[in-house]
C-alpha cells in the first residue's frame, strides 16, 4: 500500500493585474509521502508562497487557480467549496506562516487559541479535555511550564516561542501534511536550529509529510531529503538534496548554490545571479532563465523553445531538470 498522502498535478495559478495576467504557478506537479521532508526553494517572487496558499485553498482575488489536481489522502480538493475546505484545513493539511505574531490573535490567550483549534475539528471534545490536550501540545513543542503559560498572550512569548505555538496549533488535529512557509526567517540561528530539531522529531514521531518552503539553502541541506527548485512559477530541477546540491543539473540551481556565503572563501565578491527574474505577465517564448543563464544565453533553442522536463541519469528515478542542455551539463560536469 502506498504511503503517498499528497499528489499535485498540473497546478496553475494566476494573478490579475492592471497590466495583464501574471502566471504565478505554471503546471506544477509533485507528490509527498508520509514522513517525507521536501523543500521548495527559489528567489523571492518565484511562486513558493503562492503554492502554499493554493494547496490550502487560500488564494484570494486577484489570485485564482486555473487548473490542476490536488489529491489529499486520495481525494481531489482542488475545487472544493470553502465550507468543505474549512473542514479539511487544519485537520488533514495545515499551514505554518513565517510571521507568527501576525497569525496569532493578539487579544486571545494562547490557551484559548489552542482550544479553539482543537474544538473546531473535534466539536465533541469537552472544553476541559481540550485544555488538557492544549497543555500536552505545548509540552510537545517544548514550551516549559505549559499549563501556566496557557493564560499568556502572544506578546508575552518570544519570537521562537510564538513559532512553537504556531506549530502546536498546526499539529493539534494530527494532519497528514504540514506546509511550513519560511518558518525560521525571523529567528536567530540558534532558535532556527531548535525549530528544525522540533520539526524533525514531529515528522518522525507522527509520520507527517512536511513541505518546507524556504530561500535558505543551508537549512535545506541540513534538514530535508528532497528538494524542488522553483523559477518563474515552475519546478526547474527536482531530486534528492545530496544529488542536487553536489551536482546540479540546471544552471539556475548552480547559480543559487554559488551564491551561498562560504566562510572559507573570504576574498573577492560573493557571486550573484545577473539580471532579474522575468515579468510573469510577459514570459518569454523560450526558457524563462535564458537571459540570465551562462549556459544558454544567446542560443537559439533557449530563446525560442521552452525546455521540457527530462530525467537526469544516475540520480534516482525522480531526479529531473528543465534545461535543453541538462544532459550535456551532467556529462561535462561544469557550466561552460
Helices and strands as residue ranges (DSSP letters): E 4-17, E 20-33, E 37-41, H 48-55, E 63-72, E 75-76, H 82-88, E 93-96, H 100-103, H 110-121, H 127-140, H 146-149, G 154-156, H 159-171, E 177-181, H 189-206, E 209-214, H 217-223, E 226-231, E 234-240, H 241-246, H 251-258, G 290-292, H 300-304, E 310-311, E 320-321, H 326-332
